[in-house]
Amino acid sequence: MDGVRPLYAYDLLLNGFTADLTARQAEEMARTPGVVSLSTPQSFIVASSPTA
């Protein structure tokens, strides 16, 4: 797709890539044949609790 440059590529457990997309690019990508899904960035905080 024009103007999209992958930041990371995945091919062991998943087949995909990471890219910064505008809303318009994401809409166009979602309509591209072969694209199964798009997802937004997610952050996770790992917290631990004391064990007795």
ChimeraX commands (.cxc) that place a marker at each C-alpha (Angstrom):
marker #1 position 0.00,0.00,0.00 radius 0.5
marker #1 position 1.37,3.43,-0.87 radius 0.5
marker #1 position 2.94,5.33,2.00 radius 0.5
marker #1 position 3.04,2.40,4.45 radius 0.5
marker #1 position 6.40,1.25,5.71 radius 0.5
marker #1 position 6.45,-1.75,8.08 radius 0.5
marker #1 position 8.20,-1.14,11.41 radius 0.5
marker #1 position 8.41,-4.84,12.33 radius 0.5
marker #1 position 7.50,-8.05,10.51 radius 0.5
marker #1 position 6.24,-11.27,12.10 radius 0.5
marker #1 position 6.29,-14.74,10.59 radius 0.5
marker #1 position 6.84,-17.39,13.30 radius 0.5
marker #1 position 3.59,-17.48,15.28 radius 0.5
marker #1 position 1.73,-14.80,13.36 radius 0.5
marker #1 position 1.91,-13.58,9.81 radius 0.5
marker #1 position 1.79,-9.81,9.84 radius 0.5
marker #1 position 3.56,-6.54,10.46 radius 0.5
marker #1 position 3.50,-3.40,12.57 radius 0.5
marker #1 position 3.10,0.03,10.96 radius 0.5
marker #1 position 1.98,3.53,11.91 radius 0.5
marker #1 position -1.13,4.21,9.83 radius 0.5
marker #1 position -3.41,7.18,9.46 radius 0.5
marker #1 position -7.13,6.53,9.86 radius 0.5
marker #1 position -7.52,6.65,6.08 radius 0.5
marker #1 position -4.68,4.16,5.54 radius 0.5
marker #1 position -6.18,1.82,8.15 radius 0.5
marker #1 position -9.56,1.94,6.41 radius 0.5
marker #1 position -7.93,1.18,3.06 radius 0.5
marker #1 position -5.85,-1.63,4.58 radius 0.5
marker #1 position -8.97,-3.17,6.16 radius 0.5
marker #1 position -10.58,-3.39,2.70 radius 0.5
marker #1 position -7.50,-5.03,1.15 radius 0.5
marker #1 position -8.10,-8.66,0.09 radius 0.5
marker #1 position -6.22,-11.06,2.35 radius 0.5
marker #1 position -6.18,-8.76,5.37 radius 0.5
marker #1 position -7.83,-10.65,8.22 radius 0.5
marker #1 position -7.71,-8.00,10.93 radius 0.5
marker #1 position -6.20,-4.75,12.16 radius 0.5
marker #1 position -5.61,-3.85,15.79 radius 0.5
marker #1 position -4.69,-0.74,17.70 radius 0.5
marker #1 position -1.63,-0.53,19.93 radius 0.5
marker #1 position -2.01,-2.14,23.32 radius 0.5
marker #1 position 0.05,-1.60,26.44 radius 0.5
marker #1 position 0.24,-3.97,29.35 radius 0.5
marker #1 position 1.47,-3.28,32.87 radius 0.5
marker #1 position 2.96,-6.23,34.67 radius 0.5
marker #1 position 2.33,-6.03,38.38 radius 0.5
marker #1 position 3.43,-8.39,41.07 radius 0.5
marker #1 position 2.05,-8.89,44.53 radius 0.5
marker #1 position 3.98,-9.99,47.57 radius 0.5
marker #1 position 3.86,-13.69,48.29 radius 0.5
marker #1 position 3.80,-15.08,51.80 radius 0.5
marker link #1:1,2 radius 0.2
marker link #1:2,3 radius 0.2
marker link #1:3,4 radius 0.2
marker link #1:4,5 radius 0.2
marker link #1:5,6 radius 0.2
marker link #1:6,7 radius 0.2
marker link #1:7,8 radius 0.2
marker link #1:8,9 radius 0.2
marker link #1:9,10 radius 0.2
marker link #1:10,11 radius 0.2
marker link #1:11,12 radius 0.2
marker link #1:12,13 radius 0.2
marker link #1:13,14 radius 0.2
marker link #1:14,15 radius 0.2
marker link #1:15,16 radius 0.2
marker link #1:16,17 radius 0.2
marker link #1:17,18 radius 0.2
marker link #1:18,19 radius 0.2
marker link #1:19,20 radius 0.2
marker link #1:20,21 radius 0.2
marker link #1:21,22 radius 0.2
marker link #1:22,23 radius 0.2
marker link #1:23,24 radius 0.2
marker link #1:24,25 radius 0.2
marker link #1:25,26 radius 0.2
marker link #1:26,27 radius 0.2
marker link #1:27,28 radius 0.2
marker link #1:28,29 radius 0.2
marker link #1:29,30 radius 0.2
marker link #1:30,31 radius 0.2
marker link #1:31,32 radius 0.2
marker link #1:32,33 radius 0.2
marker link #1:33,34 radius 0.2
marker link #1:34,35 radius 0.2
marker link #1:35,36 radius 0.2
marker link #1:36,37 radius 0.2
marker link #1:37,38 radius 0.2
marker link #1:38,39 radius 0.2
marker link #1:39,40 radius 0.2
marker link #1:40,41 radius 0.2
marker link #1:41,42 radius 0.2
marker link #1:42,43 radius 0.2
marker link #1:43,44 radius 0.2
marker link #1:44,45 radius 0.2
marker link #1:45,46 radius 0.2
marker link #1:46,47 radius 0.2
marker link #1:47,48 radius 0.2
marker link #1:48,49 radius 0.2
marker link #1:49,50 radius 0.2
marker link #1:50,51 radius 0.2
marker link #1:51,52 radius 0.2
view
